[in-house]
Amino acid sequence: MDYKKVGILLAVGILILAVMVLIIGPDQIISALKTANIYYVILAVIVQFIILILWNTRWSIICKSLDIPHGQVSLFAMTIIGLAINDLTPSGRSGGEPVRAYILSKQSNEDFKTTFASVMGDKIFDTVPFMVLAIFAIAYLMSYFNLGATLFLLLLISLVLFVLALAFIILLCFNETIAINTVKWVFRLIKRFTNKVDKYEETVLTSLVGFQSNLKYLLKDKRLLLIASLISFLVWFLELLRVFIVFQAFGVNVSLGMIAAVFLVSSLIGVIPLLPGGLGSIDGVMILLYSMAGISASISTAATLIERMISLWMVLVLGVILIPFFGAGALDQV
C-alpha cells in the first residue's frame, strides 16, 4: 500500500468535507448536532455492529461450503479489516478483498485461490442486491424531483460503470479463456516497465484455474445461494434502517424510500475510485439530495456526519487497530 498516496487522498477528502461545512455554516451544524438524541445514535451504532456480524456470518457460511477452517472471532476481525482497506484505498471499494483472502490463507493454511474464491463469492452476494436496489433508487430520485443535468449524468455514468465492472468481473470468474487472456494482457503492460514478473505471471495463471473451479462449485450450492442472498438483502435493509434511526435522533421523519434512494445513489457514486471511502463525494451527494428533499442543510449535514462517523470512520479505526495483529504483509496485497 502506498501510505503517502492514501494519506494525501484522505487529506483531500477531509478538506472537501471541511469546505462543505464552512459553506453551510459551522455554527448551524454544531447547533444541529447538539439537538441529536444520544440514545438513537447509540441504537444506530448497535445496528452497525449487527450489520458487521451478518457480513461475517455470510462469509463464514461460504467458507464452510469450501471447507476452509476458520474461527468466528478471527474471521470477524478479517471482515472489519477488509472493510477498512476498502475505505482506505480509492479502488472502487475492492482493495480489501485480496487482503481478506491473504489473511485467511495464512490463518487457515489453505491455498490463496480457495480463500480468494470465498471472498469473491461473498463480494458477488453483496454486490448483486446493491445493483438491483441502485437501479430502483435512481428511478425513484428521477421521479421525485428534477435532477440537474450534471447530477443526472454523474449518476448515469456511475451506474453504467458499475454494471460494466460487475459484468466483467463475473465474466472473468466464469470464463477461463477471457480470464487468462486478461491476465496475460495485464502482465504484458507491466513488462513494459519491468521484466521481473515472469514467475508471478505463472503463479497467477495457475491460481486462476483453481479459483474459478472453487467459485463455480460454490455457486452451485442452492442452499448457500438462498441463505447468502437473504443475508445480503437483510444487510442492505439494516443499512437503510441505520440512516433512518440517525434522522430520528434529530426528530426528522424521512421516508424509507427517500433514504434508500439517497443512500444507494451516494454509495453508487462512492464506487467511482476517486477518494478513499468516497470521502467528500458521498457526503456531498447525501447532503445535497437530503436538502433537495426539504430537510434543512444544517440537519442534513449533521445527520450525514453522524452516519458517516458510524459507517465509515468507526469501521476504519477498528480495522487499522486490528491490522497489526495479522502482520504488515497483508497490506502488500493492496
N, C-alpha and C positions, 0 to 999 in steps of 0.2 A: 504493500500500500504506500502511495506517495503521501506521507503525512503533511508535507509542506503544501501540496496542492489542496488536500482536504481542508487544512486549516484556513487557507486563503478563501476557498469557496464558502466555508462556513461563515467567515467574517463578512463576505459579500452578502450572503443571505441575511445575516443578522442586521447588517447596515440597511438593506432594503426594508426589512421589517421596522427598524427604528425610524426610517423616513416616513413610513405609513403612519406610525404612531404620532410623529411630530405634526403631520398634516392634519390628522383627525383632532389632535389636541390631547396631550398627556394628562392634563388636569381632569378632563371629562372622562377619560378612560380609567384613571385611578379612582375617581368618584364612583364610576360604574362597578369597578372591581370590589369596592368596599361594601356594595349592596348584596354581593353574592352570598347565598346561604351555604355555609361551610358543609352542612350535612349532605346537601345534594352533590357537592364537589367530591366528598368522600365516597358517596354512592357511585359516582362516575368512575372513581379510581378502582373501586371493587369490581365494577363491570369490566374494566380494562383487564384486570387480573383473571377474570373468568374467561375473557377472550383469549388471553395467553395460554391458559390451561387447555382450552378447546383446540387451539392451534397445535399444542403439544400432543394432545390426545390423538388428533388426526394423523400426525407424523408417526406416533407410536404404533398405531394400527397398521400403517403402511410398512413400518419396519418389521413388525411381526409377520406380515404376509410374505416378506422376503427373507425371513429367518435371520434377521440382524439382531444380535444380542444387544440389549441396552438397559440402562437404569432410568427410571422416570425422572429422578432429580437431575441427573446429568443431561438427559435429553431436553429437559425444560430449560436448563442453562444454555444449551446449544441453540434452542429456539430463540431465546432472547438475544443471544449474540448475533445470530443470523439477521434478525430484525434490525439490530443496532447497526450492523455493517451495511444493510440496505439503506439505512438513513444517512450513513456517513459518506457513502460513495454515490456520486451523480451518475449512476449507471442504469437508470430506468428501474430502480428498485430490484436489482437482481444480483448485486455484488455479494450478498450474504449466502447464496445457495452453495457456491463452491466451498466456502468456509465451513458451513454446516456439514457438508459431505466429507470434508477433510478431517474435521474433528471427530465425527462419528466413525470414520475409517480407522483412525488412530485408537479410539477408545474400544472399538469392538473387534479390531484385528480383521475386519472384512475388507475386501478389495474396494478401492475407491469407486470403481464402475458400479458396484452394487449399491453403495451408500449414496452415490450421486443419483442413481435411478430412484431411490426413495425420496430424495429431495425434489427432483423434478416432478415426480408423481404428485407430491404434496403441493408443488407450485401450480401444476395444472388444475388440481382440485380447487385451489384458491382463486385462480385467475378466471376460469370459465364462468362461474356465477357473477363475478365482478363485471365481466364484459357484457353479459346479458342485462344486468341491472343498470350499467352505464348507458346503454342504448336507450332504455326507458327513461333514465334521468335526463338525458339531453332532450328527448322528445317532450318531457314534462316542462322543462325550462322554456323551450321554444313556444309551447302553447300558453305558458303562464304569463310571460311578458316579452316584449320586443327586445331581443338581444341586439347589441350593436354589431356592425359588420366585423370589427376586429375580434371581438369575443367569440362570435359565432364561427369565424374562420379558425380561431385558435382551438376551439372545441372540436371542430370537424377534423382538423389536422391531427389532433391528439387521438381521436377515435380511430381514424384511418391508420395511423402509425401503430397504434396499439393492436388493432385487429391483424394488420400485416405481420407484425412481430410475433404475435401469438401463433398465427397460421404457419409462419416459417419455422418457429421452434417446434411445433407439433410435427411438421414435416420432417425436420431433422431427427426427431425422436423415433420416427417410424419408417423412414425411407433410408435404408443403408447406403444406397448409391449416392443420393444427394448429400447425405451427411459426410461421407468420405470425400467427395469432391469439394465440399465446402471447407473441410479441414485442410485439404491439400492446397486449396487456393489461399487460405489464410497463411499457411506456412510459406508459400511462395512469396507473399508480400513481406513476411518477416525476414526471409533470407536476403532480401534486397539490402537489409541493414546489418545483418549478422549471419554467419554460417554455422553458429554453434547451437543449432536447434534440431539437427537431424535425429538425434536419439529421442528427443521429446516428441517429434512427429510420429515416430514408430510406436511409442508408448500410447499416445493419444488415439491413434488409429486402432490399436489392439483393444484398448479400453472401450472404444466406441461400440464395437460389436457386442461386447458383454453388457454394456449399459443398455443398449436397445433391447436385447433379449429379456433382460430383467424388467424393463419398463413395460414391454408387451405382456409379459407374464402377469405383472401387477394389475394392469388394466383389464385383464380377462376375469378377474375375481369380482363377480357380480355383487356379492355381499359387501365387499370392500367399497365398490363404486357407490352403492346405496348409502352406507354409513358415512363415508367421507364426504359425499355430496350434501347430506343432511347437516353434517357439522359445518360445512362451508357456508351454507345459507344461514344457519343459526349464527355463525360468527358475524356475517355481514349485517344481520338484523341487530345484533348486540352493539355493533359499531354505531349504527344509527341511533339506537336507544341511548348510548352514552352521550351523544351530542344533544339529544332531546333532554336528558337529565341536566346537562350543563346549562341549557337555556332555562330550565325550570328553576335553577339556582338564582336566576335574575328575575323570576316571576314573569317570564315571557313565554307565551304559548305559541309554538311554531308547529305546523302540521308535519307529520312524519314524511308526507310526500315532498314537501319543500326541503326538509332536512336531507332526505335521501338524494334528491336532485343535486343540491349544493355539495354535499359530502362526496358523492360519487364523481361528479364532474370535476371538482377540485382535485380529487385523488387521481383522476384520469390525466389532468394536466401535470400533476406531480410525477407521472410516469416518464415524461419527457426529461431526458438526462441533462439538466441544466445545473441545478444546485443540489447539495446534499439534502435529502429529506423533503425536496420540493420547497425548501425554506424560502420564503418570500413569495413564490408563485402560488402555492396552495393557500397560504394565509391571505394573500391579496385577493384571490378569487372568492374565497369564503366570505371575507368582509364585504366585498363588492356585491355579491349576489344576495347576501342577507340584507344589506342596506337597500338594494333594489326591491326586496320583498316587503319593505316598510318598517324594518327594525332599525332603530337609531344607530348611527355609525359608532357611537361610543359603546353601546351594548354589544353590537356585532363584533367589534374589535376585542372587547373584554372577554366575551364568550369564546371567540376564536383563540385567544391567548391561553385561556384555561384548557380548552380542548386540546390544543397542540402541546401544552405542558404535560398533559396526561398521556396522549397517544404517541408523541414524538420524544420529548425530552426525558421523560421518566424512563422509557424503554432504552433510550440511547445511553443514559447514565448507567443503568443496570448492566447493559451489555458491555460497556467499557470497563466496568468494575470486574466482570466475570472473565473477560478475555485472558488476563494473565494466568488464570488457573488452568488453561488449556494450552499454554505456550504461545509465544510470539510468532511461531512459524505459521500459525493459522492465518495471520494477516497477509502472508506472502501469496495466498491463494487469490487475493483480490486483484 
